[in-house]
Amino acid sequence: SDVKVRQAIVRGLDRDAIFEKGFKGIGMKAEYFISPLYDWALDTSVTIPEYDLELANQMLDEAGFPKDSSGIRFETTIDTFGGYDEPLAIIQSNFKDMGIDLKINTMDDPAYDEKVWFGHNFDLTILGGYQGPDISAMFQRFMTGAGINLGEYSNPELDALFEKGAVTSDMTERAEIYKEVQKILSEDMPCAFLAEKGALIPVKS
């Protein structure tokens, strides 16, 4: 719930190592807050912060979470399902470097669905997901009360932008709306994007 902690943790994630070793370099490392496939709306000046362990530790100190005598700030758990063992090993190591003791709780799908997907009872999770065929579909992850907004993130300003973006037909105006969306996501940091696995699908006009 503390944006300072979220901002710090993203800076403490070695996304190069997570992508290259954890995800085997498949696709591309995530750099932005929307899929780069939506190049018409992409704000290339709003990027995910690069790895900076020193700054991450400084920000955690400033957020009021100093390390104890054993070098630990706090402990937390990431709930997940099978298939993420390799990226999670790197993430766990990154958290340790920040002084956070990260436990990994891997569950079967029904248990994960009950606890995380429907129960929203978790500190951290990792998952992938489809975001399309139109950029407006991303509201499902970030709009208040939306179906796959698992972290129950809520920002009324962002909600209004999603509503406007869904009904605006002028592409230039739409682009400006979603550029503002990217800016807000970069400030609030409700999640950390790690990798892109985009695909272009031809359809009839």
Disulfide bonds with the S-S distance in Angstrom:
none
